[in-house]
């Protein structure tokens, strides 16, 4: 096992979380669903859903399966890291 510097581990984890969030957002946009629609299906506020797509909220496995179900998407595909899809904050 490699021991990365503590900040590097945090950076890698953050990138992975943001990649998952980007995958969710991309699939939602592909389906032409609004954040409001997804939030209603998940029985949460639009603001809470927005935080999921921004990677600000850690989601449970149960929530991940719920999102995948609404988006008609395989959970495994959501978990595939695609760093090129991550928006960089400026």
DAVENQUI-V590977 format. One record per run of one state. SS is the DSSP state (A for helix, B for strand, O for the rest). FROM is the first residue (numbers start at 1). LEN is the number of residues. If there is no record, write none. Layout:
ss=SS from=FROM len=LEN
ss=SS from=FROM len=LEN
//
This chain:
ss=O from=1 len=5
ss=A from=6 len=25
ss=O from=31 len=4
ss=A from=35 len=8
ss=O from=43 len=3
ss=A from=46 len=9
ss=O from=55 len=6
ss=A from=61 len=11
ss=O from=72 len=3
ss=A from=75 len=5
ss=O from=80 len=3
ss=A from=83 len=3
ss=O from=86 len=5
//
